[in-house]
Every structure is written in structure tokens, then in C-alpha cells.
Amino acid sequence: MHYNIKVSKMDDSDVINMFDYFQGAVHFDRKPVGVDEIQIAKNLADDVTRKWDDANNYYELFNGDKIIMRIVLFKDSEQVSAVHYFDHLENLYRVDYYDYRGFISKRQYYTPDNNVNMEELLRPDGTVALRQFFRFDRSMQRSLSQYRLIGYHGKDYQFDTISMLMRFFLDELNKKDPQTGIFISDRSLVDDWSIMHMETPSYKVLHLHNSQTNDANDPLHSGLNYNYELGLNNLDKWDAIITSTMKQAKDVQKRFNPGIPIYAIPVGIVPETVLEEDRIPVSERTRHKVIAVARISHEKHLDDLV
């Protein structure tokens, strides 16, 4: 994330990440970790050979003819990205993932059948901030079954779901704001439950940046877009709604009569300087070529574009 922040010409202070927050790593001066800084078990160190795999961008370390470690690098660098550890039977039992800024951020422990059993998120000093446990559910699908927040202000906390953990996080952020915090649900499937169930006073906004119904041509009767179904069925828990167009605002008002403000905010805004630029004559353009930027999804109607 912090690599992408720099690429996007932002600063760490422009972003708050839940895991960073609990790891005490919102701000951390970058100290890249090199291959030679990875410690090898003392009793094995004298008999270790290192081989570079150019295709996969990692070093493999062998004790005799058995692999003991795999050190993965960030692309086009000598900075460590992850370290894989193997037992004497050459089974993977642990992987340490390094934050781009230079510390172990996540540690995964593997079962004999090569599945992750538990994850630990670490603070820059190496202490555990959060443990995440995996179990099989009733349909025998592996899923996260528990989150344990360790030593947060001297106390441990337990959460059954990521949404419960996020709700706790948002309330903790809200406590630090001297004013009433404004929370906008811009990725409903991820954050709507957490925002709706906050326990501290806040101003909650449901953002509809896509069609709220499955059939945009029948907004008053069509089934609801599953992304917004929970939020729209619980409008008493919100203080405002954001829509992408005035038409959508009117459709939402007519169907739900929410009793809260609805603000139409365009999804994209083109600056006047761009709108006023000279148009390139069609005769000077590359024929039969159009550029579209979108994810491949039904509602984007790329088939119509083609």
C-alpha cells in the first residue's frame, strides 16, 4: 500500500489503514531489508548455499541438498518482500511478509496440508498486534473464524468477523475527532455494516456510485443491486445519501422516501480547461480505435461498446 501511495503522488498522512493503525505503523521511516540481513539458524549457517531463480525473483537457500528458506524480492530491487521457511521434510511451515517500508508486517503459519492456519500482523518492533485464525465452516470452506487484537492500549479484544473489527476501528478513529466524524460508505459490501453499527456519535453517508437496482430502466420496481441492499433496507441508520446523478437522486427519493438529505455528486468531473481545449478533427484521429477504462463487469456494458 505504501509503495502505491508514493506512485500515486500521495503522502502516508493522506491515508489511514486499519491494519497499519493497530500495528502502530501509520508512520514509519523506510528502512529496506536486504537479503544479507535475513538471519539463518546458527547451527545451519556454515553449510548453506544460495541459488538465484531469475524467473521467480527469489533466492533459495539450501542446507546440503534440502531447501530451508526462500527469499523473495520486490520487483527490480534487492529489497526483501517475503521469506518462506521449510522444515527438515521440506514442508512449508511459515511465511514472513515484509512491508515495503522495511519490517515484517504479516506472518503466516501453515498446516501439514499446506493451508494457512493462523496469521499474525506484527508491529514494527516485532510484537504481535493482531491474530487471525482460519477454520472450516459448515460447508467445509476455509474462512477466517476469529480476530484477536493483542495489547491494544494494554488490553486484548476478540472479534468474530472483519466487519466487527472494522466497526471497532472506526469508533476508535471517531473518538479522536474533536468534531462529529463523517463516515462515507463508498464500498458497501466491505464497510456498510461497520458504519451502520458504530457506537459513537457520527454522521453516516451511504454512497451510491452505481445503479441501485438490477434494472436501471425500472428503478421503482426492480430488485436491488446486492451491493446496496443492506444499506437501502436500513436507511434509518444513515444521515445522508450520495447519488451519482440528479435522476438517481429523484428515483431514490420516490422509491424509498428516506427522510434524509440526498446529494447528487458526479462520479467524474472534467475541468473547464480540458473542456475548452481545441478538438482534434476526426480526419486527424486514429481510425477504428477507442480507449475504454473499466473493470470487466456486466454493468459496464463493454459488449455495447464493442
C-alpha positions, 0 to 999 in steps of 0.5 A: 500500500505504501509503495502505491501511495508514493506512485500515486503522488500521495503522502502516508498522512493522506491515508489511514489503514486499519491494519497499519493503525493497530500495528502502530505503523501509520508512520514509519521511516523506510528502512529496506531489508536486504537479503544479507540481513535475513538471519539463518539458524546458527547451527545451519549457517556454515553449510548453506548455499544460495541459488538465484531463480531469475524467473521467480525473483527469489533466492533459495537457500539450501542446507546440503541438498534440502531447501530451508528458506526462500527469499523473495524480492520486490520487483527490480530491487534487492529489497526483501518482500517475503521469506518462506521457511521449510522444515527438515521434510521440506514442508512449508511451515511459515511465511514472513511478509515484509512491508515495503517500508522495511519490517515484517508486517504479516506472518503466516503459519501453515498446516501439514496440508499446506493451508494457512492456519493462523496469521499474525500482523506484527508491529514494527518492533516485532510484537504481535498486534493482531491474530487471525485464525482460519477454520472450516465452516459448515460447508467445509470452506476455509474462512477466517473464524476469529480476530484477536487484537493483542495489547491494544492500549494494554488490553486484548479484544476478540472479534468474530468477523472483519466487519466487527473489527472494522466497526471497532476501528472506526469508533476508535478513529471517531473518538479522536475527532474533536468534531462529529466524524463523517463516515462515507460508505463508498464500498458497501459490501466491505464497510456498510455494516461497520458504519451502520453499527458504530457506537459513537456519535457520527454522521453516516453517508451511504454512497451510491456510485452505481445503479441501485437496482438490477434494472436501471430502466425500472428503478421503482420496481426492480430488485436491488443491486446486492451491493446496496441492499443492506444499506437501502433496507436500513436507511434509518441508520444513515444521515445522508445519501450520495447519488451519482446523478440528479435522476438517481437522486429523484428515483431514490427519493420516490422509491424509498422516501428516506427522510434524509438529505440526498446529494447528487455528486458526479462520479467524474468531473472534467475541468473547464480547461480540458473542456475548452481545449481545441478538438482534434478533427476526426480526419486527424484521429486514429481510425477504428480505435477507442480507449475504454477504462473499466473493470470487466463487469456486466454493468459496464456494458463493454459488449455495447461498446464493442 
